Amino acid sequence: MAAPPGSAKVTAPYAQAAAVVNANGSVNRSKGVEAVTKPAAGHYCVELEDKDLDIRKLVPTATLQYISFEYDVRISMWPHPSCGTRTDTFLVITGKPGVYEDASFSIVVP
């Protein structure tokens, strides 16, 4: 289980995957995450290492890091075209109401 380049490995014994993602899309630390790509402002594709995990059957949670309360984070629970319509990749969206903006977040897949 290799962490994305430049990230540290996370100790999360009860999580299938977890990551702290910086606003620019780089991964600070992770477990079970193959890569994070950033196709557009406020859009992040989080690819899981375990290709047998299907995002349509998981219940991930995401939390914004170090940002004001007017921002929000959302996770697509189905394969999204922005991420290649892959069943092993979540689309995470951050921003303010009506505006996509880059923001740091953490994600956990129990």
Rosetta blueprint (number, residue, H / E / L):
1 M L
2 A L
3 A L
4 P L
5 P L
6 G L
7 S L
8 A E
9 K E
10 V L
11 T L
12 A L
13 P L
14 Y L
15 A L
16 Q L
17 A E
18 A E
19 A E
20 V E
21 V E
22 N L
23 A L
24 N L
25 G L
26 S L
27 V E
28 N E
29 R E
30 S E
31 K E
32 G L
33 V E
34 E E
35 A E
36 V E
37 T E
38 K E
39 P E
40 A E
41 A L
42 G L
43 H E
44 Y E
45 C E
46 V E
47 E E
48 L E
49 E L
50 D L
51 K L
52 D L
53 L L
54 D L
55 I H
56 R H
57 K H
58 L L
59 V L
60 P L
61 T E
62 A E
63 T E
64 L E
65 Q L
66 Y L
67 I L
68 S L
69 F L
70 E L
71 Y L
72 D E
73 V E
74 R E
75 I E
76 S L
77 M L
78 W L
79 P L
80 H L
81 P H
82 S H
83 C H
84 G L
85 T L
86 R L
87 T L
88 D L
89 T E
90 F E
91 L E
92 V E
93 I E
94 T E
95 G E
96 K E
97 P L
98 G L
99 V E
100 Y E
101 E L
102 D L
103 A L
104 S L
105 F E
106 S E
107 I E
108 V E
109 V E
110 P L
